[in-house]
Amino acid sequence: MSVILSFCYKATEFSGTLRSSDEGEVSWVQKDQIPNLDLAYDMLPLMEMMEAPDKSEFFYRRRTEDGWEKKTF
């Protein structure tokens, strides 16, 4: 069994210059426009977890026939 960990950070301020890369274009968008974007798999549930004051972990328990069993803590 392999395990992959991803750490997510939330910031309240930014200074500097946004820089795009070979991985894609970087830009600021209004929060209400995020669901309209072409996002990475499970980005919206992950963002919901990050906004929840009582949650801090987004866990993929196991693969199922139609995706993943997920849990937030």
C-alpha positions as a Python dict, from the first residue, in 0.01 Angstrom:
ca = {
    (1, 'M'): (0, 0, 0),
    (2, 'S'): (140, 339, -95),
    (3, 'V'): (50, 666, 72),
    (4, 'I'): (65, 1012, -82),
    (5, 'L'): (43, 1320, 138),
    (6, 'S'): (-40, 1667, 13),
    (7, 'F'): (-17, 1971, 235),
    (8, 'C'): (-249, 2264, 173),
    (9, 'Y'): (-181, 2614, 294),
    (10, 'K'): (-422, 2901, 326),
    (11, 'A'): (-302, 3260, 309),
    (12, 'T'): (-480, 3584, 383),
    (13, 'E'): (-233, 3812, 203),
    (14, 'F'): (-11, 3805, -103),
    (15, 'S'): (270, 4024, -222),
    (16, 'G'): (479, 3983, -532),
    (17, 'T'): (402, 3885, -886),
    (18, 'L'): (201, 3586, -1008),
    (19, 'R'): (408, 3378, -1249),
    (20, 'S'): (269, 3120, -1487),
    (21, 'S'): (471, 2813, -1577),
    (22, 'D'): (470, 2515, -1812),
    (23, 'E'): (205, 2365, -1583),
    (24, 'G'): (-44, 2638, -1673),
    (25, 'E'): (-159, 2996, -1657),
    (26, 'V'): (-189, 3158, -1313),
    (27, 'S'): (-443, 3433, -1249),
    (28, 'W'): (-666, 3577, -980),
    (29, 'V'): (-1039, 3500, -1006),
    (30, 'Q'): (-1343, 3587, -799),
    (31, 'K'): (-1427, 3312, -552),
    (32, 'D'): (-1777, 3265, -695),
    (33, 'Q'): (-1624, 3195, -1040),
    (34, 'I'): (-1410, 2902, -921),
    (35, 'P'): (-1678, 2634, -993),
    (36, 'N'): (-1683, 2751, -1356),
    (37, 'L'): (-1313, 2677, -1407),
    (38, 'D'): (-1145, 2361, -1536),
    (39, 'L'): (-1016, 2241, -1198),
    (40, 'A'): (-813, 1947, -1074),
    (41, 'Y'): (-1005, 1639, -958),
    (42, 'D'): (-1177, 1705, -622),
    (43, 'M'): (-1058, 2065, -600),
    (44, 'L'): (-1404, 2195, -497),
    (45, 'P'): (-1451, 1949, -206),
    (46, 'L'): (-1093, 2018, -98),
    (47, 'M'): (-1160, 2394, -99),
    (48, 'E'): (-1481, 2339, 99),
    (49, 'M'): (-1278, 2150, 361),
    (50, 'M'): (-1026, 2435, 379),
    (51, 'E'): (-1307, 2687, 436),
    (52, 'A'): (-1472, 2481, 712),
    (53, 'P'): (-1358, 2604, 1055),
    (54, 'D'): (-1398, 2258, 1208),
    (55, 'K'): (-1212, 2058, 935),
    (56, 'S'): (-842, 2022, 862),
    (57, 'E'): (-799, 1691, 676),
    (58, 'F'): (-929, 1555, 344),
    (59, 'F'): (-871, 1181, 333),
    (60, 'Y'): (-912, 927, 51),
    (61, 'R'): (-996, 609, 239),
    (62, 'R'): (-997, 358, -45),
    (63, 'R'): (-1067, 326, -415),
    (64, 'T'): (-1418, 217, -508),
    (65, 'E'): (-1563, 104, -840),
    (66, 'D'): (-1673, 458, -924),
    (67, 'G'): (-1396, 668, -767),
    (68, 'W'): (-1284, 707, -407),
    (69, 'E'): (-1437, 682, -63),
    (70, 'K'): (-1353, 1018, 98),
    (71, 'K'): (-1370, 1158, 448),
    (72, 'T'): (-1302, 1499, 599),
    (73, 'F'): (-1191, 1550, 957),
}
